[in-house]
Structure formats: C-alpha cells, structure tokens
Amino acid sequence: MEIVQTASSFASKVRIEKGGADPLNVDGKSIMEIIMLEGIQGTVLTIHVDGDDAVAALEKICAMFDAGFGEVD
C-alpha cells in the first residue's frame, strides 16, 4: 500500500484517524491497521505526524491524497 510505504520512509510517527460513528486511530506505517480503517472514497481522515521530519512527511502524504493515489475516475 502506497501510504504505508511513504509513511515508513520517514522517521516521524504517522497516525491516521477516522471520525464519525465508528472512530478509529491507526498507525500509518501498518498495512493491517490501515485496512481496518475501511476508508472508502469520501471518508474523512485526519493525519497526525510527530517527529523531526514531520513537515516533509505530512506534505508528501497530503500530496498523495490530493493526487488521488494515481487512480483515474
């Protein structure tokens, strides 16, 4: 999974949170935890990054979301 590979390339801790009726907060470097999010298109996620390279990590991860992970409608 591209997001796990990208998050894992940084030293910072990456957490991804899904709110709503069934909230969940997972490790962005764990493919199993990312799968548990069940984040389909339109799911609102919050990304928390903490560490020395947090800004670079957040920028890279947000760019992936903005680009739609390379998928075409």
mmCIF file of the C-alpha atoms, coordinates in Angstrom:
data_MODEL
# 
_entry.id   MODEL 
# 
loop_
_atom_site.group_PDB 
_atom_site.id 
_atom_site.type_symbol 
_atom_site.label_atom_id 
_atom_site.label_alt_id 
_atom_site.label_comp_id 
_atom_site.label_asym_id 
_atom_site.label_entity_id 
_atom_site.label_seq_id 
_atom_site.pdbx_PDB_ins_code 
_atom_site.Cartn_x 
_atom_site.Cartn_y 
_atom_site.Cartn_z 
_atom_site.occupancy 
_atom_site.B_iso_or_equiv 
_atom_site.pdbx_formal_charge 
_atom_site.auth_seq_id 
_atom_site.auth_comp_id 
_atom_site.auth_asym_id 
_atom_site.auth_atom_id 
_atom_site.pdbx_PDB_model_num 
ATOM 1  C CA . MET A 1 1  ? 0.000   0.000  0.000   1.00 0.00 ? 1  MET A CA 1 
ATOM 2  C CA . GLU A 1 2  ? 1.470   3.307  -1.123  1.00 0.00 ? 2  GLU A CA 1 
ATOM 3  C CA . ILE A 1 3  ? 0.580   5.259  2.025   1.00 0.00 ? 3  ILE A CA 1 
ATOM 4  C CA . VAL A 1 4  ? 2.323   2.713  4.276   1.00 0.00 ? 4  VAL A CA 1 
ATOM 5  C CA . GLN A 1 5  ? 5.455   2.771  2.108   1.00 0.00 ? 5  GLN A CA 1 
ATOM 6  C CA . THR A 1 6  ? 5.523   6.554  2.148   1.00 0.00 ? 6  THR A CA 1 
ATOM 7  C CA . ALA A 1 7  ? 4.866   6.868  5.894   1.00 0.00 ? 7  ALA A CA 1 
ATOM 8  C CA . SER A 1 8  ? 7.528   4.248  6.595   1.00 0.00 ? 8  SER A CA 1 
ATOM 9  C CA . SER A 1 9  ? 10.121  6.224  4.642   1.00 0.00 ? 9  SER A CA 1 
ATOM 10 C CA . PHE A 1 10 ? 10.044  8.909  7.369   1.00 0.00 ? 10 PHE A CA 1 
ATOM 11 C CA . ALA A 1 11 ? 11.282  8.718  10.961  1.00 0.00 ? 11 ALA A CA 1 
ATOM 12 C CA . SER A 1 12 ? 8.226   10.578 12.288  1.00 0.00 ? 12 SER A CA 1 
ATOM 13 C CA . LYS A 1 13 ? 5.258   8.766  13.794  1.00 0.00 ? 13 LYS A CA 1 
ATOM 14 C CA . VAL A 1 14 ? 2.240   8.827  11.479  1.00 0.00 ? 14 VAL A CA 1 
ATOM 15 C CA . ARG A 1 15 ? -1.287  8.270  12.816  1.00 0.00 ? 15 ARG A CA 1 
ATOM 16 C CA . ILE A 1 16 ? -4.436  8.304  10.713  1.00 0.00 ? 16 ILE A CA 1 
ATOM 17 C CA . GLU A 1 17 ? -7.758  8.936  12.380  1.00 0.00 ? 17 GLU A CA 1 
ATOM 18 C CA . LYS A 1 18 ? -11.271 8.244  11.109  1.00 0.00 ? 18 LYS A CA 1 
ATOM 19 C CA . GLY A 1 19 ? -14.027 10.016 12.984  1.00 0.00 ? 19 GLY A CA 1 
ATOM 20 C CA . GLY A 1 20 ? -17.758 9.565  12.808  1.00 0.00 ? 20 GLY A CA 1 
ATOM 21 C CA . ALA A 1 21 ? -19.973 6.909  14.348  1.00 0.00 ? 21 ALA A CA 1 
ATOM 22 C CA . ASP A 1 22 ? -17.193 4.304  14.371  1.00 0.00 ? 22 ASP A CA 1 
ATOM 23 C CA . PRO A 1 23 ? -13.992 6.267  15.151  1.00 0.00 ? 23 PRO A CA 1 
ATOM 24 C CA . LEU A 1 24 ? -10.584 4.655  14.786  1.00 0.00 ? 24 LEU A CA 1 
ATOM 25 C CA . ASN A 1 25 ? -6.990  5.870  15.142  1.00 0.00 ? 25 ASN A CA 1 
ATOM 26 C CA . VAL A 1 26 ? -4.332  3.725  13.450  1.00 0.00 ? 26 VAL A CA 1 
ATOM 27 C CA . ASP A 1 27 ? -0.597  3.567  12.780  1.00 0.00 ? 27 ASP A CA 1 
ATOM 28 C CA . GLY A 1 28 ? 0.055   4.922  9.286   1.00 0.00 ? 28 GLY A CA 1 
ATOM 29 C CA . LYS A 1 29 ? 3.017   2.549  8.946   1.00 0.00 ? 29 LYS A CA 1 
ATOM 30 C CA . SER A 1 30 ? 0.932   -0.602 9.496   1.00 0.00 ? 30 SER A CA 1 
ATOM 31 C CA . ILE A 1 31 ? -0.851  -2.076 6.484   1.00 0.00 ? 31 ILE A CA 1 
ATOM 32 C CA . MET A 1 32 ? -3.123  -4.158 8.712   1.00 0.00 ? 32 MET A CA 1 
ATOM 33 C CA . GLU A 1 33 ? -4.219  -1.107 10.712  1.00 0.00 ? 33 GLU A CA 1 
ATOM 34 C CA . ILE A 1 34 ? -4.768  0.952  7.543   1.00 0.00 ? 34 ILE A CA 1 
ATOM 35 C CA . ILE A 1 35 ? -7.012  -1.804 6.184   1.00 0.00 ? 35 ILE A CA 1 
ATOM 36 C CA . MET A 1 36 ? -9.037  -1.682 9.434   1.00 0.00 ? 36 MET A CA 1 
ATOM 37 C CA . LEU A 1 37 ? -9.915  1.969  8.661   1.00 0.00 ? 37 LEU A CA 1 
ATOM 38 C CA . GLU A 1 38 ? -12.142 0.861  5.794   1.00 0.00 ? 38 GLU A CA 1 
ATOM 39 C CA . GLY A 1 39 ? -11.526 4.285  4.292   1.00 0.00 ? 39 GLY A CA 1 
ATOM 40 C CA . ILE A 1 40 ? -13.515 4.329  1.092   1.00 0.00 ? 40 ILE A CA 1 
ATOM 41 C CA . GLN A 1 41 ? -13.643 7.363  -1.178  1.00 0.00 ? 41 GLN A CA 1 
ATOM 42 C CA . GLY A 1 42 ? -15.268 10.241 0.677   1.00 0.00 ? 42 GLY A CA 1 
ATOM 43 C CA . THR A 1 43 ? -14.212 9.061  4.157   1.00 0.00 ? 43 THR A CA 1 
ATOM 44 C CA . VAL A 1 44 ? -12.926 11.983 6.225   1.00 0.00 ? 44 VAL A CA 1 
ATOM 45 C CA . LEU A 1 45 ? -9.499  11.207 7.682   1.00 0.00 ? 45 LEU A CA 1 
ATOM 46 C CA . THR A 1 46 ? -7.220  13.262 9.903   1.00 0.00 ? 46 THR A CA 1 
ATOM 47 C CA . ILE A 1 47 ? -3.470  12.729 9.645   1.00 0.00 ? 47 ILE A CA 1 
ATOM 48 C CA . HIS A 1 48 ? -1.276  13.318 12.689  1.00 0.00 ? 48 HIS A CA 1 
ATOM 49 C CA . VAL A 1 49 ? 2.506   13.391 12.224  1.00 0.00 ? 49 VAL A CA 1 
ATOM 50 C CA . ASP A 1 50 ? 5.052   13.860 15.001  1.00 0.00 ? 50 ASP A CA 1 
ATOM 51 C CA . GLY A 1 51 ? 8.832   13.921 14.695  1.00 0.00 ? 51 GLY A CA 1 
ATOM 52 C CA . ASP A 1 52 ? 11.848  15.683 13.239  1.00 0.00 ? 52 ASP A CA 1 
ATOM 53 C CA . ASP A 1 53 ? 10.735  15.224 9.632   1.00 0.00 ? 53 ASP A CA 1 
ATOM 54 C CA . ALA A 1 54 ? 7.020   15.719 10.315  1.00 0.00 ? 54 ALA A CA 1 
ATOM 55 C CA . VAL A 1 55 ? 6.541   18.613 7.890   1.00 0.00 ? 55 VAL A CA 1 
ATOM 56 C CA . ALA A 1 56 ? 8.101   16.729 4.977   1.00 0.00 ? 56 ALA A CA 1 
ATOM 57 C CA . ALA A 1 57 ? 6.133   13.574 5.838   1.00 0.00 ? 57 ALA A CA 1 
ATOM 58 C CA . LEU A 1 58 ? 2.819   15.428 6.053   1.00 0.00 ? 58 LEU A CA 1 
ATOM 59 C CA . GLU A 1 59 ? 3.458   17.264 2.787   1.00 0.00 ? 59 GLU A CA 1 
ATOM 60 C CA . LYS A 1 60 ? 4.257   14.000 0.968   1.00 0.00 ? 60 LYS A CA 1 
ATOM 61 C CA . ILE A 1 61 ? 1.243   12.149 2.394   1.00 0.00 ? 61 ILE A CA 1 
ATOM 62 C CA . CYS A 1 62 ? -1.136  15.038 1.646   1.00 0.00 ? 62 CYS A CA 1 
ATOM 63 C CA . ALA A 1 63 ? 0.207   15.225 -1.918  1.00 0.00 ? 63 ALA A CA 1 
ATOM 64 C CA . MET A 1 64 ? -0.685  11.553 -2.365  1.00 0.00 ? 64 MET A CA 1 
ATOM 65 C CA . PHE A 1 65 ? -4.258  12.207 -1.241  1.00 0.00 ? 65 PHE A CA 1 
ATOM 66 C CA . ASP A 1 66 ? -4.504  15.311 -3.446  1.00 0.00 ? 66 ASP A CA 1 
ATOM 67 C CA . ALA A 1 67 ? -3.341  13.256 -6.451  1.00 0.00 ? 67 ALA A CA 1 
ATOM 68 C CA . GLY A 1 68 ? -5.935  10.568 -5.724  1.00 0.00 ? 68 GLY A CA 1 
ATOM 69 C CA . PHE A 1 69 ? -3.188  7.966  -5.322  1.00 0.00 ? 69 PHE A CA 1 
ATOM 70 C CA . GLY A 1 70 ? -2.819  7.955  -9.096  1.00 0.00 ? 70 GLY A CA 1 
ATOM 71 C CA . GLU A 1 71 ? -6.270  6.458  -9.664  1.00 0.00 ? 71 GLU A CA 1 
ATOM 72 C CA . VAL A 1 72 ? -8.419  7.678  -12.517 1.00 0.00 ? 72 VAL A CA 1 
ATOM 73 C CA . ASP A 1 73 ? -12.183 8.178  -12.171 1.00 0.00 ? 73 ASP A CA 1 
# 
